[in-house]
Amino acid sequence: MQEHLNRRWVLASASPRRRELLGRLVPEFEVLPSDAEGKIDASLPAGQGAAKLAADKAFDIAARVEKDALVLGADTIVVLEGQVMGKPRDARDAADMLSHLQGRAHEVYTGMCLIDTATGWKKTGAACTKVWFAPMTQDEIASYVATGEPMDKAGAYGIQGLGSLYIAQIEGNYDNVVGLPLALLRDWLKDWAKACGAERGGRYAAEKN
């Protein structure tokens, strides 16, 4: 399954973590961050809400790029006992989020949307990982917030950075918590290849060569 490597890829996100993760699967891609920063629909289950945010980004960029691109949108949310936690507004908000998370379990949902602008094929969904946060003292919370790491991350922590010191356990996909569930995306590409790839993949390979 290599047809996707012969396509133009566009990532509708400015996240350096998503760029790093996607680079493991797709060596070359463009980054065109979307302006569609919508609010999660509280009437939807958390996974569907995250998927809708991702779809808003993907469709925003798909409408701007030329045909013949695979456009990927993604959005991550943290949910604690049914309450959605986005990115902190400021240091005080980050400390408040961490105070609520410490010593408890929460869910991380990353929604994704993949669109093939050449064929109209699209896939939208989300992955969920359960994360247990270790107990933290107020001094530990203040020290972590002072590093600045929590400020651009949903739930105010980065599992791939200093935040890993406070993660007691996870259940599910690690990459999903970082911001892009590669295992799910790989499965989607298998579906895309079956639907569009066999015939188109041969043509793209011929054109590339």
C-alpha positions as CSV (number, residue, x, y, z in Angstrom):
1,M,0.0,0.0,0.0
2,Q,2.2,2.8,-1.3
3,E,-0.3,4.7,-3.6
4,H,-0.6,7.5,-1.1
5,L,3.2,8.3,-1.5
6,N,2.5,9.3,-5.1
7,R,0.0,12.0,-4.1
8,R,0.3,15.6,-3.0
9,W,-0.4,15.8,0.7
10,V,-1.6,18.9,2.6
11,L,-1.8,19.0,6.4
12,A,-4.4,21.5,7.6
13,S,-2.6,22.1,10.9
14,A,0.3,24.2,12.2
15,S,1.0,21.8,15.0
16,P,4.7,20.8,15.0
17,R,3.7,17.6,16.8
18,R,1.4,16.6,13.9
19,R,4.0,17.5,11.4
20,E,6.5,15.2,13.1
21,L,4.0,12.3,13.3
22,L,2.7,12.6,9.7
23,G,6.3,12.7,8.5
24,R,6.6,9.1,9.7
25,L,4.0,8.0,7.2
26,V,4.3,10.6,4.5
27,P,7.9,11.9,3.9
28,E,6.8,14.9,1.8
29,F,3.8,17.1,2.5
30,E,2.7,20.8,2.6
31,V,1.4,22.6,5.7
32,L,-1.5,25.0,5.2
33,P,-3.0,25.8,8.6
34,S,-6.8,26.3,8.6
35,D,-8.5,29.4,9.9
36,A,-11.5,27.3,10.9
37,E,-11.0,27.3,14.6
38,G,-14.6,26.3,15.6
39,K,-15.9,25.5,19.0
40,I,-16.9,22.0,19.9
41,D,-20.6,21.2,19.6
42,A,-21.6,20.3,23.1
43,S,-24.6,18.4,21.8
44,L,-22.3,15.8,20.2
45,P,-20.4,13.0,21.9
46,A,-16.8,14.0,22.5
47,G,-15.4,11.8,19.7
48,Q,-17.9,13.2,17.2
49,G,-17.2,16.7,18.3
50,A,-13.5,16.3,17.8
51,A,-14.1,14.7,14.4
52,K,-16.3,17.7,13.4
53,L,-13.6,20.2,14.3
54,A,-11.1,18.2,12.2
55,A,-13.6,18.1,9.3
56,D,-14.1,21.8,9.4
57,K,-10.3,22.3,9.0
58,A,-10.0,19.8,6.3
59,F,-12.9,21.1,4.2
60,D,-11.6,24.7,4.7
61,I,-8.3,23.8,3.1
62,A,-9.7,21.4,0.5
63,A,-11.7,24.3,-0.9
64,R,-8.5,26.3,-1.4
65,V,-6.1,23.8,-2.9
66,E,-6.1,22.6,-6.4
67,K,-7.5,19.2,-7.3
68,D,-5.4,16.1,-6.8
69,A,-4.5,16.5,-3.2
70,L,-5.0,14.4,0.0
71,V,-6.0,16.9,2.7
72,L,-5.7,16.0,6.4
73,G,-7.3,17.9,9.2
74,A,-7.0,17.0,12.9
75,D,-8.0,18.3,16.3
76,T,-7.4,17.1,19.8
77,I,-9.5,17.6,22.9
78,V,-9.2,16.4,26.5
79,V,-12.3,15.3,28.4
80,L,-12.5,15.0,32.1
81,E,-15.7,13.5,33.4
82,G,-17.7,14.8,30.5
83,Q,-16.1,18.3,30.5
84,V,-14.1,19.3,27.5
85,M,-10.7,20.9,28.1
86,G,-9.2,22.9,25.3
87,K,-6.0,24.9,25.2
88,P,-5.5,27.1,28.3
89,R,-6.2,30.8,28.0
90,D,-3.3,31.8,30.3
91,A,-1.0,30.4,33.0
92,R,-3.7,30.5,35.6
93,D,-6.1,28.6,33.4
94,A,-3.3,26.0,32.7
95,A,-2.7,25.6,36.5
96,D,-6.4,25.1,37.1
97,M,-6.7,22.4,34.4
98,L,-3.7,20.5,35.8
99,S,-5.2,20.8,39.3
100,H,-8.3,19.1,38.0
101,L,-6.4,16.4,36.1
102,Q,-3.9,15.4,38.7
103,G,-4.5,12.1,40.4
104,R,-7.4,11.2,38.0
105,A,-8.1,9.6,34.7
106,H,-9.3,11.4,31.6
107,E,-9.9,10.8,27.9
108,V,-8.0,12.2,24.9
109,Y,-9.8,12.3,21.6
110,T,-8.1,13.2,18.4
111,G,-10.5,13.8,15.5
112,M,-9.3,13.4,11.9
113,C,-10.7,14.1,8.5
114,L,-9.0,12.9,5.2
115,I,-10.2,14.2,1.9
116,D,-9.2,13.2,-1.6
117,T,-9.9,16.3,-3.6
118,A,-9.5,14.4,-6.9
119,T,-12.2,11.9,-6.3
120,G,-14.3,13.3,-3.5
121,W,-13.5,10.4,-1.2
122,K,-13.5,11.3,2.4
123,K,-13.2,9.8,5.9
124,T,-14.0,11.3,9.3
125,G,-13.6,9.8,12.7
126,A,-11.7,9.9,16.0
127,A,-9.5,7.8,18.3
128,C,-9.7,7.8,22.1
129,T,-7.0,7.1,24.6
130,K,-7.5,7.0,28.4
131,V,-4.8,8.7,30.4
132,W,-4.1,8.5,34.1
133,F,-2.4,11.6,35.6
134,A,-0.2,11.1,38.7
135,P,-0.9,13.3,41.8
136,M,0.9,16.6,41.6
137,T,1.7,19.2,44.3
138,Q,0.9,22.8,43.8
139,D,4.6,23.5,43.5
140,E,5.0,20.9,40.7
141,I,2.0,22.4,38.9
142,A,3.5,25.9,39.1
143,S,6.9,24.7,38.0
144,Y,5.5,22.9,35.0
145,V,3.3,25.8,34.0
146,A,6.4,28.0,34.2
147,T,8.1,26.0,31.5
148,G,5.6,27.2,29.0
149,E,4.9,23.7,27.7
150,P,1.3,23.6,28.7
151,M,0.2,26.8,26.9
152,D,-0.5,25.5,23.4
153,K,-1.8,22.0,24.3
154,A,-5.3,20.7,25.0
155,G,-5.6,19.8,28.7
156,A,-2.4,21.9,29.4
157,Y,0.1,19.1,29.1
158,G,2.3,17.5,26.6
159,I,2.8,13.7,26.9
160,Q,5.8,13.8,24.6
161,G,7.6,16.4,26.7
162,L,8.0,17.3,30.3
163,G,4.4,16.3,30.9
164,S,5.5,12.7,30.6
165,L,6.8,12.9,34.1
166,Y,3.3,13.1,35.4
167,I,1.6,10.4,33.3
168,A,1.0,7.3,35.5
169,Q,-0.6,5.1,32.8
170,I,-2.3,5.2,29.4
171,E,-4.7,2.9,27.7
172,G,-4.8,3.1,24.0
173,N,-2.8,4.7,21.2
174,Y,0.1,7.0,22.4
175,D,0.3,8.9,19.1
176,N,-3.3,9.9,19.6
177,V,-2.4,11.8,22.8
178,V,0.4,13.6,21.0
179,G,-2.0,14.7,18.3
180,L,-2.3,12.3,15.4
181,P,-3.4,8.6,15.6
182,L,-1.2,7.1,12.9
183,A,-2.6,3.6,13.3
184,L,-6.1,4.9,12.5
185,L,-4.7,6.9,9.6
186,R,-2.9,3.9,8.2
187,D,-6.2,1.9,8.3
188,W,-8.0,4.8,6.5
189,L,-5.3,4.7,3.7
190,K,-6.1,1.0,3.2
191,D,-9.7,1.9,2.7
192,W,-8.8,4.8,0.4
193,A,-6.5,2.5,-1.7
194,K,-9.3,0.0,-2.1
195,A,-11.8,2.6,-3.1
196,C,-9.6,4.8,-5.3
197,G,-6.0,3.6,-5.2
198,A,-5.6,0.6,-7.4
199,E,-6.5,2.3,-10.7
200,R,-5.4,5.8,-9.7
201,G,-2.2,4.6,-8.0
202,G,-1.0,3.0,-11.2
203,R,-1.6,6.2,-13.1
204,Y,0.1,8.4,-10.5
205,A,3.1,6.1,-10.4
206,A,3.4,6.3,-14.1
207,E,3.1,10.0,-14.1
208,K,5.7,10.3,-11.3
209,N,8.1,8.1,-13.2
